[in-house]
């Protein structure tokens, strides 16, 4: 099962307490630890977290700097912990605009955990689905039409993704907004969407469980008719 999360509401969590926005992001990084552990415990195969979108470059420079510091710290401090839980780390998104030190830390985390066979933790950094799709199309154009047969491989290459664009089963967005914000648009084609008012720093193992329980109640039809148990009860 592939779960993707748009971790929203850090700023509002902080504002509500009279803290600077960066305090919300710090607390958000703590929530990441809790949810990664909960997901691994639940046997989730892939967890994709939206840590920094391409649009986030437009935030004030000190907030952007704080987010990258948190990411670097997360990778430096949690790689060992991931290794112990056999979690493989993969940072997806553009690398060319990242600081070279962060690029090195990313490479170190990915190499250190490359052999892990447990959950795949994908952290999206400088990520934009629209950019990825356009770049994948560009690379196919350069290689000729035959390359189109393997579109997901091209998309994976653009994204630095170790797995070829895995389909998302459940997309969770915290913070009350109901939009996809350019996250995994191709991969979310048949994803179940789960929106919660909970701000990301408050999202814990219990909140994660609630999302899984709601997912278990959904009837995933992939364009087909309802499952026999629900046939007759459903018009959708
Ligand atoms: C959106 O909240 C959140 C982000 C832009 C950053 C998410 C980053 C983290 C959770 C911490 C670092 C990540 C890792 C993987 C260690 P917002 O600031 O837009 O909140 P708002 O909508 O309330 O302003």
Boltz pocket constraint, residues with backbone or C-beta under 6 A from the ligand:
constraints:
  - pocket:
      binder: B
      contacts: [[A, 7], [A, 8], [A, 9], [A, 10], [A, 11], [A, 12], [A, 13], [A, 25], [A, 26], [A, 28], [A, 29], [A, 32], [A, 49], [A, 50], [A, 51], [A, 52], [A, 53], [A, 56], [A, 67], [A, 70], [A, 71], [A, 74], [A, 123], [A, 175], [A, 200]]
      max_distance: 6.0
